[in-house]
């Protein structure tokens, strides 16, 4: 794997040019990657891991008030993002939309609540928000190292701040990669891009403002008094899976984090459910014997879906990974 990273590094594929069009790169002020005689591949990997840990520490511990733009295809969303710690040590976080439907995501310690005008509010148990920022960005790098390398690429300037460009490089072609731009002073995330194995940009996040403070933002303290909605029904009434399905292939690093049997909220179809994660992204696998689920279909995007009917059951795989990965997982499931 180190040879693979080294080849990409020396060829410049991991530089900013692989993330931005040439014209945008010229405007970004991105500093060129240092010559390999001055900076070894091994040092770049070591520095990349150190910078990733600094980002994770900033997201977990800093009091911040940020605004960001989330771009996915033709969809552009604006958010405000607050995080801080109350005087009694409680971890508080809020993410809410600034255009379109009024969406609020609130985290109080390890309880996350979702408010959306089209559905009833609900809560789940989680250590971080499930939103535009990948869950793996909150994790220690040791939880990701089986599946990714972090490589420091050079300097940049983002929202008028000196920044460091880090590439999160997958160890195989079964998952997406990431480009990160981190504040050189604090390690705070300033910008991010999700990259397909073929080099296409699938998603971008750009902070438009970031304020860090020693004191928690007063707006965050208000959520301490807010009544949060109940836990989602399927979390409270989980049943054991009905069959021990054999999954004959999973990408390296993906481990099962949840398994239960429940009815899908929108269709009422009963299915055995399995959730897998490599620390950065998640894959959900549903296996159902319900005749209403007997369809073969697929959808490819940042979040993809592949459904396959076999004999008397249907397997559906959903996740933020390449379509080929979901297809291979679904086709490997047997009794």
N, C-alpha and C positions, 0 to 999 in steps of 0.2 A: 504493500500500500504506500509506503514511503517513497518508493521509486515513482509510483503513479503521481503522487502529490508533487514530487520534485520535478517531474517532466512538465506538469502543468505550470508550476511556478516559474521554471526557467523559460518556458515558451511565452509567458505573459498571459496565458488563458485565464488565470485566476485574478488578473488585474481588473480595474474598473471597467475596462473596455468590454468585458464579457457581460457586464450588467447594464450599461447605459449605451445608447446609440452614440456614434462618434461626436455629433454636434453637441449633445448634452454633456458628454465627457469634457469637451473643450470649455464649456461654461462652468463646470463643477470645480475647477481648480485642483483636481486630484493630482497629488504628487506622483511622479513615476516610481515604480518599484525599484528598490536598490539593486545594484548589480550583484550577481551571485558570488563574486569574489569578496564582497563586503559583508554579505549576509547569507549564512548557510541555510539550507532547507530545514535542518534540525532546529536551528534557532528560531526560524519563522514559526514552526509548529509549536515550540515551547512558548514563544511570546503570544501566539494566538490563544493558547489555552489560558494563559495568565489574564489576557484582556477579556476573554469570555467570563472568567470567574469574577473579574471586576464589574462587568455588566450585571451579572446575576446578583452580586452583593448590592449594587446600587438599586436595582429593582425591588429587592427585598427590604432594604433598610432605610433608604432615603425618603425624606418628606419632599414630595414634588407635586407641581401643578403644571400639566402639559396639555397642549393642543396638538392634534395630529390629523393628517390626511391619509386615508386608506384607499388605495386604487387597486381594483381587481377587474380586468377587462375594461368595459365601458362604464363600470360603476365606480363612482367617486363618493366617499363618505367622510364626514368630518366628525371628530370626537373631542371631548374634553376628558382628561384622565388625571385623577387625583389619587395620591397614596400617602399614607403617613401612619404614625404610631401615637396613640393617645397617651395621656399621663399615666394611666394604669397599665400601659404596655399592650393594649389591644391593637392588632393590625387592622387598618381600615383602608378600603380602596373603592373607588367609584369610576366607572366608565360610562359616559352617556353621549348619545348622538346629538349633533348640532344641526343636521338637516334631515329631511325625510321623516319617517315615523319616529316618534319620541321613544327611544329605547334607553333603559337604564339597567346597568349591571352593578350590583352592590355586593361587596365582600366584607364581612365582619368576622374576623378570625378565620375559622375554617368552614364558614357557611356562606354560600354564594347565592344570591337571589337575582332572578331575571324578571324584568318588567317590560312588556311589549303590548302595544294597543290591540294586537290581533289575537292574543292568547291570554289565558289566565296566569297571573303571576305564580311563580313556583321557586323553590329553593333546592339546592343540592349541597352535599358535603364535598368541599374541595379546598385546596390550599392556594389556588390562584384562579383568576378569572378565565373563562373560556370566551375569548374575544379575538381581536385582530392579532394580538401578540402571541406567538407560539408558546405553548405551555413549557417547552423545553428551555426557554430563555430564563425561567425561574429556577432551573435545576443546576446542581453542581455538575461540572463537566465530566466527572467520573461516571455519572449516570448515562452519559451520551457517548463516551469514548469507544465503546464497542462498535458503534455504527458511524461515527463521524470523526474527522480531524478538524481542528481549528487552526487556521493559518493566517498569521499577520501579514498583510500585503503592503502597507505603506501609509502615508498620510493623506489627509483630505481636509476640506473645510465645509462644514454643514451648519446651516443657520448661524453663520458668522462665528462658529466655534472651531478651534483646531480639533480634528478628529482622527481616529485610527480606523482603517479599513481592515476587517477580519472576514475571511471566507470560512464558512462551515461546510466542509467538503465531505459528502457521503462516501463510505468505503465501498459502495457498489452502485449499481444503476437502478436499485429497487426503491429509491426514495428521492426526495427533492433536496437540493442544497440551498444555502442561504448566504447572502452578503450582508454584513453588518457594518454600520459606521457608528463608532462609540466616541463620546466626549473624552478628549485626552485628559482633562483635569479630573473628572468624576467617574468615568466609566459608563455614564448613562447612555442608553440607547437613543440615537438621534435619527437613524434611518435604517431601513431594512428592505431587502428584496428576496423573494422566493424564486429559485431558479430550477427549471426542469433539467433532466439529464441531457437534453439536446441543447441547453443553453438559453431557452426561451424564458422571458420574464413573466411569471404567472401572477405576481402580486407585489405591490410596493407600499411601504409605510414611511411617511416623512413627518417628523415632528416640525411644527411651525413655530412653536415656542416651548421653552422648558424653564421653569423656575424652581430652584432647589432652596430649601430653607431649613434652619434649625428648629423651627416651630411648625406644628401641624396646621394645615389650612383650616380655618374656621368652618368652611362648608362641610368638611369631612366629619367634624364633631357632631353634626346634626344627625347623621345616620346611626349614632349610638342610641338615639331615642326612638328611631323609626321601628314600627312593628314589621317584621319580615314575614313573607308568605310561608305556608307550610312546606315541608319536604315533598318532592314529587312523589306521586302515588306509587310508581313502579319501584322507587327506592325503598318505600316503607313495606311493600308487600311482595318482596322478591321470593320466587320459588326456585327450587333446584332445577337444573337442566333435566330434560326427560330422556335424553339419549347421550351416550358417550361417543360423540362424533370424532372420527379420526381426521385430523388435518395433517396431511402428508408433506406439506411445505409451508414454511413461513420465512420471511427474510431474516437474515442474521440480526440479532439484537432485539427482535420483537418478543415480548413476554406477555403472558396472559395476566391481566389485572382485574378482570371481572367476568363472571359467568352466571346467568340466571335464565329463567323462563318467564316470559310475560307477553302480553298482547300489545301490539304496536298501536300507539295512540290514535293515529289518523285512520287506520284501516280496520282495527280490531283483530288482525291476523295474529294467531298465537305462534310464537317462535322461540327456539333456544337461542340465546344471545351470548356472544363472546366478544370481549374487548381486549385488544392487544396494543402495546405501546413500545416504542424504542426509546422512550424518554423525551423525544421531540414531537412526534406525531402519533396519531392513533388510527387503528383500523378496527371497524366493527363488522362482525360476521353474524348474520342471522340465518338460521336453518329452520325451515318450516315444512310441515306435512299438510298444511291447510291447502285444499285445492284452489282457494282464491289467490294463493301466492304463486301458482304454477305459471309464471311468466319468465321469459328470458329477455332481458333488456340491459342497456348500458347507457351511461352518460359520462362524458369525459370533460374535465375542467380542473380547476385548482382542487376542488373536492369532487371525486369521481365515484361512480356506482357501477357495479357489474353484478347481474343476477343470472343464475344458471339453473335450469330445471333438469333434474336427473332422477330417473325412475319415479319414485313416489314422493320426492322431496325437492325443495327449492333452496338454493344457497345464494344469499345476497351479501356482497362485500362492499363496504363503503369506507372511504378514507381519503386523506390528503396525501396520496402517493400516486405514482404513475398508473395508468389503466392496466398495463401489462402485469403489474404486481398484483392488483386486485383480481384480475382474471386467473392468474396462476394459483392464488389462494383458493378462490371459489371452486375451481376445477379439481383441487386436491382433496376436497372434503368427501369422506365416505363414512358409511356406517362402521 
